[in-house]
């Protein structure tokens, strides 16, 4: 994600978001934070019920420190085994020249 995030930043994008699909989204955002300086970074979703609250909070804080405050994410929670909801933290991402 680091090289891809840097390429997005150089192409004029405001931000990049990771999703919880095949890898831990906080790790992907942390990798992107080490190669970018202005790109807003975030997660499309972080499934909270599957993680330890303490480890999740520590990882989220580490990402915030690595990105110098440029990270944000969306938390998902389950109120039952078949329902999930999420809330978006920030606005849409766009290219500067769009």
C-alpha positions in Angstrom: 0.0 0.0 0.0 2.9 2.4 0.6 3.9 2.7 -3.0 0.3 2.8 -4.2 -0.5 5.5 -1.7 2.5 7.6 -2.7 1.4 7.3 -6.4 -2.1 8.5 -5.5 -0.7 11.4 -3.6 1.6 12.4 -6.5 -1.4 12.1 -8.9 -3.3 14.7 -6.9 -5.7 12.7 -4.8 -6.8 14.0 -1.4 -7.0 10.6 0.3 -7.0 6.9 0.1 -9.1 4.4 2.1 -8.5 0.7 2.9 -11.2 -1.9 3.4 -11.2 -5.0 5.6 -11.1 -7.6 2.9 -8.0 -9.7 2.8 -5.7 -7.8 5.2 -5.9 -5.8 8.4 -7.0 -2.3 7.3 -5.1 -0.5 10.1 -1.8 -2.1 8.9 -2.4 -1.0 5.4 -3.1 2.5 6.4 0.1 2.4 8.7 2.1 1.4 5.6 0.7 4.2 3.6 1.4 6.7 6.3 5.1 6.0 6.1 5.3 6.9 2.4 3.0 9.9 2.2 2.9 13.4 3.7 -0.4 15.0 2.7 -2.8 12.1 1.7 -5.7 11.7 4.1 -5.8 8.0 5.1 -8.6 5.9 6.4 -10.4 2.7 6.5 -13.7 1.9 4.8 -14.5 -0.4 7.7 -12.8 -1.9 10.7 -14.8 -4.7 12.2 -14.6 -4.0 15.9 -16.4 -7.1 17.3 -13.6 -9.4 16.1 -10.8 -7.4 17.8 -9.6 -6.8 21.3 -10.7 -3.2 22.2 -7.3 -2.5 23.8 -5.2 -3.8 20.8 -7.5 -1.9 18.4 -7.2 1.3 20.3 -3.4 1.0 20.5 -3.2 0.2 16.8 -5.5 3.1 15.9 -3.4 5.5 18.0 -0.2 4.2 16.4 -1.7 4.9 12.9 -2.7 8.4 14.1 0.9 9.0 15.3 2.5 7.6 12.1 0.2 9.7 9.9 0.6 12.9 12.0 -3.2 13.1 12.4 -4.1 12.4 8.7 -6.0 9.1 9.5 -9.7 8.4 10.0 -11.8 5.3 9.9 -15.2 3.8 10.0 -16.1 1.5 12.8 -18.6 -1.3 12.2 -20.4 -3.1 15.0 -22.9 -5.9 15.2 -26.0 -5.7 17.3 -26.9 -9.3 16.2 -25.1 -12.0 14.2 -26.9 -10.9 11.1 -26.8 -7.1 11.2 -24.0 -4.6 10.7 -23.9 -0.8 10.6 -21.2 1.7 10.0 -20.8 5.5 10.1 -18.6 7.5 7.7 -16.2 9.8 9.5 -15.4 12.3 6.8 -16.5 13.6 3.4 -15.8 12.2 -0.1 -12.3 11.9 -1.5 -11.6 13.6 -4.8 -8.8 14.5 -7.1 -7.7 18.1 -6.9 -7.9 18.5 -10.7 -11.4 17.0 -10.9 
